[in-house]
Amino acid sequence: MNQLLGNCTVVDARVLDGVPPQKDAGVWIDGDRIAATGPYAEVAARARAAGPVVERDLNGGYVTPGLTNMHTHFSLSLPGSGGDGVKDLSPHDLAFYMADGARRTLDCGVTTVRNVAEKDHADFALRRAINAGRVPGPRMYTAGRALVCTGGHGHESGDTMECDGPVGFRHGVRSQIKAGADLIKVMISGGIAGEHESIATPQLFADEMAAVIETAHAWGRKVTAHAGPAEVIAAAVELGLDCVEHGYQLTPQVAARMAERGTALVPTLLVTRCKEFFDELGVPEWMQCRSLGAGPRHLESFAMAVEAGVEILLGSDMPPFWSFEGTNATVRELENLAEQLGPARALHAGTRGPIWWLGAEDDLGTVEEGKYADLIAMDDDPLDDTSAFRGVRWVMKGGVMVRDEEAA
């Protein structure tokens, strides 16, 4: 719908921004931000005193902050026929392809994403277009091109930059920051999508990892690392790594150290249990075997991280909007997390936790006065069952109505 409502009040809502939820609540939205939230009668009185107000009755719907997906690739191209189709797009076609993905992501109720490797800096153009209001999409925090060693994980695509040695990796960090990166992504081990490597293959020396982390931190940027094996992760954590992607092969000791050092984990559980997705994209047998075969150890690793108290953040790796197992990839991953975390911690992993990592807690992540009006609503209580997010029916970003099934 993409309509800025101005002075607007959401009525008959149950606001989930704590336990228990606020019943019979109202949210007053003034422009792009939340002006007040609380009992409907009080909120409505304040809104009406400010001038003419539009009211939207949510009929008892549960309202939460919009979801944040911390591992996205709008230009993803895995090995196989589907990925080859993306690789073959011209720069102009790629821009439209990524913009369509951003629109579909927002429509799912994902109002913020963290891009962790996109082709040829197209992500920066997309971010500018979204911020300017030229195309609909979520708020984007992006790493630009991921840094890899020569021949390292993902080197075949324009979404990575090959570097070698401490000087080369320092240059890589600075080049992404120069282009506009909000964070730095580095590949420190092999993975499931590299034919000539294994998940356990270490790909950076300690001085190269140190160069990435030290340089990024000096420029006020956090670093997240694609990483599988415990030994490689342990070394990076000691150097000050801020976040681990995947973490396929953690040990209890490494998980405990991550918790002590404040290193978050985006487990991307979908990537080792998505045969249907792989078949749809024509992913070759070698990659399917490696991915699906890593699944049991991946789950054990995730359980270790949860037990140790590691900060867990939602990230799908699969495109956030992708239709998968009866819902979209973001919600399906959130359901996977909830199996270990429970519904309340899963909600945190998809809202407050990621926003805190991004350093955006002054503006996002909760339904509070002064925050951007990035809100979603559903009929069922996600604190009872995370699958409630399958029923998202109302989406607002910055006071702009994005999706409203009843009004439609």
TIFI-641001 format. One record per residue (C-alpha): residue in one letter; z, x, y; residue number from 1. Coordinates in steps of 0.25 Angstrom, whole numbers, plus 5000, padded with zeros to 4 digits. Example, Ala and Ser with C-alpha at 12.3 -4.5 7.8 and 13.67 -1.06 7.14 Angstrom:
residues 2
+-------+------+------+------+-------+
| lokol |    Z |    X |    Y | lumlo |
+-------+------+------+------+-------+
|     A | 5031 | 5049 | 4982 |     1 |
|     S | 5029 | 5055 | 4996 |     2 |
+-------+------+------+------+-------+
end
This chain:
residues 408
+-------+------+------+------+-------+
| lokol |    Z |    X |    Y | lumlo |
+-------+------+------+------+-------+
|     M | 5000 | 5000 | 5000 |     1 |
|     N | 5003 | 5012 | 5009 |     2 |
|     Q | 5009 | 5004 | 5020 |     3 |
|     L | 5020 | 5009 | 5030 |     4 |
|     L | 5030 | 4998 | 5031 |     5 |
|     G | 5037 | 5003 | 5043 |     6 |
|     N | 5050 | 4995 | 5045 |     7 |
|     C | 5052 | 4990 | 5030 |     8 |
|     T | 5064 | 4986 | 5022 |     9 |
|     V | 5064 | 4986 | 5006 |    10 |
|     V | 5073 | 4974 | 5001 |    11 |
|     D | 5079 | 4970 | 4988 |    12 |
|     A | 5079 | 4984 | 4983 |    13 |
|     R | 5088 | 4992 | 4974 |    14 |
|     V | 5088 | 5006 | 4980 |    15 |
|     L | 5090 | 5017 | 4970 |    16 |
|     D | 5096 | 5028 | 4978 |    17 |
|     G | 5109 | 5030 | 4970 |    18 |
|     V | 5117 | 5023 | 4959 |    19 |
|     P | 5118 | 5012 | 4959 |    20 |
|     P | 5106 | 5006 | 4967 |    21 |
|     Q | 5107 | 4999 | 4980 |    22 |
|     K | 5104 | 4984 | 4976 |    23 |
|     D | 5099 | 4974 | 4986 |    24 |
|     A | 5095 | 4986 | 4995 |    25 |
|     G | 5085 | 4988 | 5006 |    26 |
|     V | 5078 | 5000 | 5011 |    27 |
|     W | 5073 | 5000 | 5026 |    28 |
|     I | 5061 | 5009 | 5028 |    29 |
|     D | 5057 | 5012 | 5042 |    30 |
|     G | 5044 | 5019 | 5043 |    31 |
|     D | 5044 | 5030 | 5032 |    32 |
|     R | 5058 | 5031 | 5030 |    33 |
|     I | 5070 | 5024 | 5024 |    34 |
|     A | 5079 | 5018 | 5036 |    35 |
|     A | 5090 | 5012 | 5028 |    36 |
|     T | 5093 | 5008 | 5014 |    37 |
|     G | 5105 | 4999 | 5008 |    38 |
|     P | 5109 | 4985 | 5007 |    39 |
|     Y | 5097 | 4976 | 5011 |    40 |
|     A | 5103 | 4968 | 5021 |    41 |
|     E | 5108 | 4980 | 5029 |    42 |
|     V | 5095 | 4987 | 5028 |    43 |
|     A | 5087 | 4975 | 5032 |    44 |
|     A | 5095 | 4973 | 5044 |    45 |
|     R | 5093 | 4987 | 5049 |    46 |
|     A | 5078 | 4986 | 5046 |    47 |
|     R | 5076 | 4973 | 5053 |    48 |
|     A | 5084 | 4978 | 5065 |    49 |
|     A | 5074 | 4989 | 5067 |    50 |
|     G | 5062 | 4979 | 5068 |    51 |
|     P | 5052 | 4971 | 5059 |    52 |
|     V | 5054 | 4975 | 5045 |    53 |
|     V | 5045 | 4973 | 5032 |    54 |
|     E | 5053 | 4970 | 5020 |    55 |
|     R | 5049 | 4973 | 5006 |    56 |
|     D | 5057 | 4966 | 4995 |    57 |
|     L | 5058 | 4974 | 4982 |    58 |
|     N | 5064 | 4963 | 4974 |    59 |
|     G | 5075 | 4972 | 4969 |    60 |
|     G | 5067 | 4984 | 4966 |    61 |
|     Y | 5073 | 4997 | 4963 |    62 |
|     V | 5070 | 5007 | 4975 |    63 |
|     T | 5070 | 5022 | 4973 |    64 |
|     P | 5064 | 5034 | 4981 |    65 |
|     G | 5050 | 5037 | 4977 |    66 |
|     L | 5049 | 5046 | 4965 |    67 |
|     T | 5046 | 5061 | 4967 |    68 |
|     N | 5037 | 5068 | 4956 |    69 |
|     M | 5040 | 5083 | 4957 |    70 |
|     H | 5029 | 5088 | 4948 |    71 |
|     T | 5015 | 5083 | 4952 |    72 |
|     H | 5001 | 5088 | 4952 |    73 |
|     F | 4991 | 5078 | 4959 |    74 |
|     S | 4979 | 5088 | 4954 |    75 |
|     L | 4984 | 5090 | 4940 |    76 |
|     S | 4973 | 5095 | 4930 |    77 |
|     L | 4978 | 5098 | 4916 |    78 |
|     P | 4969 | 5105 | 4906 |    79 |
|     G | 4960 | 5094 | 4900 |    80 |
|     S | 4949 | 5085 | 4905 |    81 |
|     G | 4958 | 5077 | 4915 |    82 |
|     G | 4963 | 5090 | 4922 |    83 |
|     D | 4948 | 5095 | 4922 |    84 |
|     G | 4944 | 5083 | 4930 |    85 |
|     V | 4955 | 5086 | 4941 |    86 |
|     K | 4951 | 5101 | 4941 |    87 |
|     D | 4936 | 5097 | 4943 |    88 |
|     L | 4939 | 5088 | 4956 |    89 |
|     S | 4934 | 5093 | 4969 |    90 |
|     P | 4944 | 5096 | 4980 |    91 |
|     H | 4941 | 5083 | 4986 |    92 |
|     D | 4942 | 5075 | 4973 |    93 |
|     L | 4955 | 5082 | 4970 |    94 |
|     A | 4961 | 5077 | 4983 |    95 |
|     F | 4957 | 5063 | 4980 |    96 |
|     Y | 4963 | 5064 | 4966 |    97 |
|     M | 4976 | 5070 | 4971 |    98 |
|     A | 4977 | 5059 | 4982 |    99 |
|     D | 4975 | 5048 | 4971 |   100 |
|     G | 4986 | 5055 | 4963 |   101 |
|     A | 4995 | 5055 | 4975 |   102 |
|     R | 4993 | 5040 | 4978 |   103 |
|     R | 4996 | 5036 | 4963 |   104 |
|     T | 5008 | 5045 | 4963 |   105 |
|     L | 5014 | 5038 | 4975 |   106 |
|     D | 5010 | 5024 | 4970 |   107 |
|     C | 5019 | 5027 | 4957 |   108 |
|     G | 5031 | 5029 | 4966 |   109 |
|     V | 5031 | 5044 | 4967 |   110 |
|     T | 5033 | 5047 | 4982 |   111 |
|     T | 5035 | 5062 | 4982 |   112 |
|     V | 5028 | 5073 | 4973 |   113 |
|     R | 5029 | 5087 | 4971 |   114 |
|     N | 5016 | 5093 | 4968 |   115 |
|     V | 5017 | 5106 | 4960 |   116 |
|     A | 5003 | 5112 | 4959 |   117 |
|     E | 4990 | 5105 | 4965 |   118 |
|     K | 4976 | 5110 | 4966 |   119 |
|     D | 4971 | 5118 | 4977 |   120 |
|     H | 4981 | 5113 | 4987 |   121 |
|     A | 4976 | 5099 | 4987 |   122 |
|     D | 4991 | 5094 | 4987 |   123 |
|     F | 4993 | 5099 | 5001 |   124 |
|     A | 4981 | 5091 | 5006 |   125 |
|     L | 4986 | 5079 | 4998 |   126 |
|     R | 5000 | 5080 | 5004 |   127 |
|     R | 4994 | 5081 | 5018 |   128 |
|     A | 4986 | 5068 | 5015 |   129 |
|     I | 4998 | 5061 | 5010 |   130 |
|     N | 5007 | 5065 | 5021 |   131 |
|     A | 4996 | 5061 | 5031 |   132 |
|     G | 4995 | 5047 | 5024 |   133 |
|     R | 4981 | 5049 | 5020 |   134 |
|     V | 4983 | 5047 | 5006 |   135 |
|     P | 4995 | 5040 | 4999 |   136 |
|     G | 5004 | 5049 | 4990 |   137 |
|     P | 5018 | 5054 | 4988 |   138 |
|     R | 5025 | 5065 | 4996 |   139 |
|     M | 5020 | 5078 | 4991 |   140 |
|     Y | 5028 | 5091 | 4989 |   141 |
|     T | 5018 | 5101 | 4984 |   142 |
|     A | 5017 | 5115 | 4979 |   143 |
|     G | 5002 | 5118 | 4981 |   144 |
|     R | 4997 | 5127 | 4970 |   145 |
|     A | 5007 | 5132 | 4959 |   146 |
|     L | 5008 | 5147 | 4958 |   147 |
|     V | 5004 | 5153 | 4944 |   148 |
|     C | 5002 | 5167 | 4939 |   149 |
|     T | 4988 | 5171 | 4936 |   150 |
|     G | 4984 | 5162 | 4924 |   151 |
|     G | 4997 | 5155 | 4925 |   152 |
|     H | 5000 | 5140 | 4922 |   153 |
|     G | 4990 | 5131 | 4929 |   154 |
|     H | 4981 | 5143 | 4934 |   155 |
|     E | 4969 | 5136 | 4931 |   156 |
|     S | 4970 | 5126 | 4942 |   157 |
|     G | 4969 | 5125 | 4957 |   158 |
|     D | 4984 | 5120 | 4958 |   159 |
|     T | 4989 | 5134 | 4955 |   160 |
|     M | 4989 | 5148 | 4962 |   161 |
|     E | 4989 | 5160 | 4953 |   162 |
|     C | 4998 | 5171 | 4958 |   163 |
|     D | 5003 | 5184 | 4952 |   164 |
|     G | 5015 | 5193 | 4956 |   165 |
|     P | 5026 | 5191 | 4966 |   166 |
|     V | 5016 | 5193 | 4978 |   167 |
|     G | 5006 | 5183 | 4972 |   168 |
|     F | 5016 | 5173 | 4970 |   169 |
|     R | 5022 | 5174 | 4983 |   170 |
|     H | 5008 | 5172 | 4989 |   171 |
|     G | 5007 | 5160 | 4980 |   172 |
|     V | 5019 | 5154 | 4986 |   173 |
|     R | 5016 | 5156 | 5000 |   174 |
|     S | 5001 | 5151 | 4998 |   175 |
|     Q | 5007 | 5138 | 4993 |   176 |
|     I | 5017 | 5137 | 5004 |   177 |
|     K | 5006 | 5140 | 5014 |   178 |
|     A | 4998 | 5129 | 5009 |   179 |
|     G | 5009 | 5119 | 5010 |   180 |
|     A | 5017 | 5120 | 4997 |   181 |
|     D | 5031 | 5113 | 4997 |   182 |
|     L | 5035 | 5120 | 4985 |   183 |
|     I | 5030 | 5131 | 4975 |   184 |
|     K | 5026 | 5129 | 4961 |   185 |
|     V | 5024 | 5141 | 4951 |   186 |
|     M | 5021 | 5141 | 4937 |   187 |
|     I | 5030 | 5151 | 4930 |   188 |
|     S | 5027 | 5148 | 4915 |   189 |
|     G | 5016 | 5142 | 4907 |   190 |
|     G | 5015 | 5127 | 4904 |   191 |
|     I | 5008 | 5117 | 4896 |   192 |
|     A | 4995 | 5117 | 4903 |   193 |
|     G | 4991 | 5131 | 4902 |   194 |
|     E | 4983 | 5134 | 4890 |   195 |
|     H | 4985 | 5149 | 4890 |   196 |
|     E | 5000 | 5149 | 4892 |   197 |
|     S | 5012 | 5143 | 4886 |   198 |
|     I | 5024 | 5135 | 4892 |   199 |
|     A | 5033 | 5147 | 4890 |   200 |
|     T | 5023 | 5157 | 4897 |   201 |
|     P | 5030 | 5164 | 4909 |   202 |
|     Q | 5020 | 5166 | 4920 |   203 |
|     L | 5027 | 5172 | 4931 |   204 |
|     F | 5036 | 5185 | 4932 |   205 |
|     A | 5050 | 5184 | 4939 |   206 |
|     D | 5045 | 5191 | 4951 |   207 |
|     E | 5033 | 5181 | 4953 |   208 |
|     M | 5043 | 5169 | 4951 |   209 |
|     A | 5053 | 5175 | 4961 |   210 |
|     A | 5041 | 5177 | 4971 |   211 |
|     V | 5038 | 5162 | 4970 |   212 |
|     I | 5052 | 5157 | 4972 |   213 |
|     E | 5056 | 5167 | 4982 |   214 |
|     T | 5044 | 5165 | 4991 |   215 |
|     A | 5044 | 5150 | 4990 |   216 |
|     H | 5059 | 5149 | 4993 |   217 |
|     A | 5057 | 5158 | 5005 |   218 |
|     W | 5047 | 5148 | 5010 |   219 |
|     G | 5056 | 5136 | 5007 |   220 |
|     R | 5049 | 5131 | 4995 |   221 |
|     K | 5054 | 5128 | 4981 |   222 |
|     V | 5047 | 5133 | 4969 |   223 |
|     T | 5045 | 5125 | 4956 |   224 |
|     A | 5039 | 5131 | 4943 |   225 |
|     H | 5031 | 5127 | 4932 |   226 |
|     A | 5039 | 5132 | 4920 |   227 |
|     G | 5042 | 5130 | 4905 |   228 |
|     P | 5050 | 5141 | 4899 |   229 |
|     A | 5065 | 5143 | 4901 |   230 |
|     E | 5064 | 5158 | 4903 |   231 |
|     V | 5054 | 5157 | 4915 |   232 |
|     I | 5061 | 5145 | 4921 |   233 |
|     A | 5075 | 5153 | 4920 |   234 |
|     A | 5069 | 5165 | 4928 |   235 |
|     A | 5063 | 5156 | 4939 |   236 |
|     V | 5076 | 5148 | 4940 |   237 |
|     E | 5083 | 5161 | 4943 |   238 |
|     L | 5073 | 5164 | 4954 |   239 |
|     G | 5076 | 5151 | 4961 |   240 |
|     L | 5065 | 5142 | 4955 |   241 |
|     D | 5067 | 5128 | 4961 |   242 |
|     C | 5061 | 5119 | 4950 |   243 |
|     V | 5055 | 5120 | 4936 |   244 |
|     E | 5043 | 5111 | 4932 |   245 |
|     H | 5043 | 5107 | 4917 |   246 |
|     G | 5053 | 5117 | 4911 |   247 |
|     Y | 5048 | 5115 | 4897 |   248 |
|     Q | 5057 | 5125 | 4890 |   249 |
|     L | 5071 | 5126 | 4898 |   250 |
|     T | 5084 | 5130 | 4891 |   251 |
|     P | 5098 | 5125 | 4894 |   252 |
|     Q | 5101 | 5138 | 4901 |   253 |
|     V | 5089 | 5138 | 4910 |   254 |
|     A | 5091 | 5123 | 4913 |   255 |
|     A | 5105 | 5126 | 4917 |   256 |
|     R | 5101 | 5137 | 4926 |   257 |
|     M | 5091 | 5128 | 4933 |   258 |
|     A | 5102 | 5118 | 4936 |   259 |
|     E | 5111 | 5129 | 4941 |   260 |
|     R | 5099 | 5135 | 4950 |   261 |
|     G | 5094 | 5121 | 4955 |   262 |
|     T | 5081 | 5122 | 4948 |   263 |
|     A | 5075 | 5108 | 4946 |   264 |
|     L | 5066 | 5104 | 4934 |   265 |
|     V | 5054 | 5095 | 4934 |   266 |
|     P | 5052 | 5093 | 4919 |   267 |
|     T | 5039 | 5086 | 4919 |   268 |
|     L | 5042 | 5080 | 4906 |   269 |
|     L | 5029 | 5072 | 4905 |   270 |
|     V | 5021 | 5085 | 4903 |   271 |
|     T | 5025 | 5087 | 4889 |   272 |
|     R | 5024 | 5072 | 4885 |   273 |
|     C | 5011 | 5067 | 4890 |   274 |
|     K | 5001 | 5067 | 4880 |   275 |
|     E | 4995 | 5054 | 4885 |   276 |
|     F | 4992 | 5061 | 4898 |   277 |
|     F | 4987 | 5073 | 4892 |   278 |
|     D | 4977 | 5065 | 4884 |   279 |
|     E | 4973 | 5058 | 4896 |   280 |
|     L | 4969 | 5071 | 4903 |   281 |
|     G | 4963 | 5077 | 4891 |   282 |
|     V | 4973 | 5088 | 4891 |   283 |
|     P | 4970 | 5098 | 4879 |   284 |
|     E | 4977 | 5099 | 4866 |   285 |
|     W | 4984 | 5112 | 4869 |   286 |
|     M | 4990 | 5107 | 4881 |   287 |
|     Q | 4995 | 5094 | 4875 |   288 |
|     C | 5001 | 5102 | 4864 |   289 |
|     R | 5008 | 5111 | 4873 |   290 |
|     S | 5013 | 5100 | 4882 |   291 |
|     L | 5018 | 5090 | 4872 |   292 |
|     G | 5023 | 5101 | 4863 |   293 |
|     A | 5032 | 5106 | 4874 |   294 |
|     G | 5038 | 5092 | 4876 |   295 |
|     P | 5051 | 5093 | 4867 |   296 |
|     R | 5055 | 5106 | 4873 |   297 |
|     H | 5052 | 5101 | 4887 |   298 |
|     L | 5061 | 5089 | 4885 |   299 |
|     E | 5072 | 5098 | 4880 |   300 |
|     S | 5071 | 5107 | 4892 |   301 |
|     F | 5072 | 5095 | 4901 |   302 |
|     A | 5084 | 5090 | 4894 |   303 |
|     M | 5090 | 5104 | 4896 |   304 |
|     A | 5087 | 5103 | 4911 |   305 |
|     V | 5094 | 5089 | 4912 |   306 |
|     E | 5106 | 5094 | 4905 |   307 |
|     A | 5108 | 5106 | 4914 |   308 |
|     G | 5107 | 5098 | 4926 |   309 |
|     V | 5093 | 5103 | 4931 |   310 |
|     E | 5088 | 5095 | 4943 |   311 |
|     I | 5076 | 5087 | 4936 |   312 |
|     L | 5065 | 5082 | 4945 |   313 |
|     L | 5054 | 5072 | 4941 |   314 |
|     G | 5040 | 5078 | 4940 |   315 |
|     S | 5028 | 5073 | 4931 |   316 |
|     D | 5018 | 5084 | 4931 |   317 |
|     M | 5008 | 5073 | 4927 |   318 |
|     P | 5002 | 5066 | 4939 |   319 |
|     P | 5014 | 5057 | 4945 |   320 |
|     F | 5006 | 5044 | 4944 |   321 |
|     W | 4999 | 5046 | 4931 |   322 |
|     S | 5000 | 5034 | 4921 |   323 |
|     F | 5008 | 5039 | 4909 |   324 |
|     E | 5016 | 5031 | 4899 |   325 |
|     G | 5016 | 5018 | 4906 |   326 |
|     T | 5020 | 5024 | 4920 |   327 |
|     N | 5017 | 5035 | 4929 |   328 |
|     A | 5020 | 5050 | 4926 |   329 |
|     T | 5031 | 5051 | 4936 |   330 |
|     V | 5039 | 5039 | 4931 |   331 |
|     R | 5036 | 5044 | 4916 |   332 |
|     E | 5042 | 5057 | 4919 |   333 |
|     L | 5054 | 5051 | 4926 |   334 |
|     E | 5056 | 5043 | 4913 |   335 |
|     N | 5056 | 5056 | 4906 |   336 |
|     L | 5066 | 5062 | 4915 |   337 |
|     A | 5075 | 5050 | 4914 |   338 |
|     E | 5076 | 5052 | 4898 |   339 |
|     Q | 5085 | 5064 | 4901 |   340 |
|     L | 5090 | 5061 | 4915 |   341 |
|     G | 5092 | 5046 | 4915 |   342 |
|     P | 5087 | 5037 | 4926 |   343 |
|     A | 5096 | 5041 | 4937 |   344 |
|     R | 5093 | 5056 | 4936 |   345 |
|     A | 5078 | 5053 | 4934 |   346 |
|     L | 5078 | 5045 | 4947 |   347 |
|     H | 5084 | 5057 | 4954 |   348 |
|     A | 5074 | 5066 | 4947 |   349 |
|     G | 5063 | 5058 | 4953 |   350 |
|     T | 5068 | 5056 | 4967 |   351 |
|     R | 5080 | 5063 | 4973 |   352 |
|     G | 5079 | 5076 | 4965 |   353 |
|     P | 5064 | 5079 | 4968 |   354 |
|     I | 5066 | 5076 | 4983 |   355 |
|     W | 5078 | 5085 | 4983 |   356 |
|     W | 5070 | 5097 | 4977 |   357 |
|     L | 5059 | 5094 | 4987 |   358 |
|     G | 5069 | 5095 | 4998 |   359 |
|     A | 5065 | 5082 | 5003 |   360 |
|     E | 5078 | 5074 | 5001 |   361 |
|     D | 5080 | 5071 | 5016 |   362 |
|     D | 5067 | 5062 | 5016 |   363 |
|     L | 5065 | 5058 | 5001 |   364 |
|     G | 5072 | 5055 | 4988 |   365 |
|     T | 5082 | 5044 | 4991 |   366 |
|     V | 5082 | 5030 | 4997 |   367 |
|     E | 5089 | 5033 | 5009 |   368 |
|     E | 5089 | 5031 | 5024 |   369 |
|     G | 5080 | 5042 | 5031 |   370 |
|     K | 5072 | 5045 | 5018 |   371 |
|     Y | 5057 | 5042 | 5017 |   372 |
|     A | 5054 | 5028 | 5011 |   373 |
|     D | 5049 | 5033 | 4998 |   374 |
|     L | 5053 | 5022 | 4989 |   375 |
|     I | 5049 | 5015 | 4976 |   376 |
|     A | 5054 | 5002 | 4969 |   377 |
|     M | 5054 | 4997 | 4955 |   378 |
|     D | 5060 | 4985 | 4948 |   379 |
|     D | 5069 | 4992 | 4938 |   380 |
|     D | 5080 | 5001 | 4940 |   381 |
|     P | 5076 | 5016 | 4938 |   382 |
|     L | 5091 | 5020 | 4936 |   383 |
|     D | 5091 | 5011 | 4923 |   384 |
|     D | 5078 | 5016 | 4918 |   385 |
|     T | 5068 | 5026 | 4924 |   386 |
|     S | 5056 | 5018 | 4919 |   387 |
|     A | 5059 | 5009 | 4931 |   388 |
|     F | 5050 | 5018 | 4939 |   389 |
|     R | 5038 | 5013 | 4930 |   390 |
|     G | 5040 | 5000 | 4939 |   391 |
|     V | 5039 | 5006 | 4953 |   392 |
|     R | 5032 | 4995 | 4961 |   393 |
|     W | 5035 | 4999 | 4976 |   394 |
|     V | 5032 | 5013 | 4982 |   395 |
|     M | 5035 | 5017 | 4996 |   396 |
|     K | 5033 | 5031 | 5002 |   397 |
|     G | 5037 | 5034 | 5016 |   398 |
|     G | 5038 | 5019 | 5020 |   399 |
|     V | 5024 | 5017 | 5015 |   400 |
|     M | 5022 | 5006 | 5005 |   401 |
|     V | 5014 | 5013 | 4993 |   402 |
|     R | 5016 | 5003 | 4982 |   403 |
|     D | 5021 | 4988 | 4982 |   404 |
|     E | 5017 | 4981 | 4970 |   405 |
|     E | 5024 | 4967 | 4974 |   406 |
|     A | 5017 | 4968 | 4988 |   407 |
|     A | 5004 | 4971 | 4982 |   408 |
+-------+------+------+------+-------+
end
